[in-house]
Amino acid sequence: MKRAHRTAHARIWTVLGLLLPLAFLTILALRQTPPADRPAVLIEAPADGAAAEAMQ
């Protein structure tokens, strides 16, 4: 009975040792980047007053 227990224990830890890192890496690969990691887009005022008047 001890030998069966050791075999089951070894198989369980082998499966966990393979699946857990694989699941972790898959989650990291599928994770979307949060908005803070994206480059900022600057909104600038018009260079001349004519463009501002045309918008009104």
C-alpha positions in Angstrom: 0.0 0.0 0.0 2.9 2.4 0.7 4.2 1.9 -2.8 0.8 2.8 -4.4 0.6 5.9 -2.2 4.0 7.1 -3.3 3.2 6.5 -7.0 0.0 8.5 -6.7 1.8 11.2 -4.9 4.6 11.4 -7.5 2.1 11.5 -10.3 0.0 14.3 -8.7 3.0 16.5 -8.1 4.3 15.9 -11.6 1.0 16.9 -13.1 0.8 20.0 -10.8 4.4 20.9 -11.6 3.6 20.9 -15.3 0.1 22.4 -15.3 0.5 25.2 -12.8 3.4 27.0 -14.6 1.7 26.4 -18.0 -1.6 27.9 -16.6 0.3 30.9 -15.2 2.2 31.6 -18.4 -1.1 31.3 -20.4 -2.8 33.8 -18.1 0.1 36.2 -18.5 0.1 35.8 -22.3 -3.7 36.4 -22.6 -3.7 39.4 -20.1 -4.6 42.7 -21.7 -2.4 45.7 -21.0 -4.0 48.2 -18.6 -4.6 51.7 -19.9 -1.7 53.1 -17.8 0.7 51.1 -19.9 -0.4 52.7 -23.1 1.3 55.9 -24.4 -0.4 59.1 -23.7 -2.1 61.0 -26.5 -1.6 64.7 -26.2 -4.5 67.0 -27.0 -3.2 70.3 -28.1 -4.9 73.6 -28.6 -5.1 74.9 -32.2 -1.9 76.7 -33.4 -3.8 79.8 -34.7 -7.0 81.6 -33.7 -8.6 81.0 -37.1 -9.1 77.3 -36.4 -10.7 78.1 -33.1 -13.1 80.6 -34.7 -14.1 78.1 -37.5 -15.2 75.6 -34.9 -17.7 78.0 -33.4 
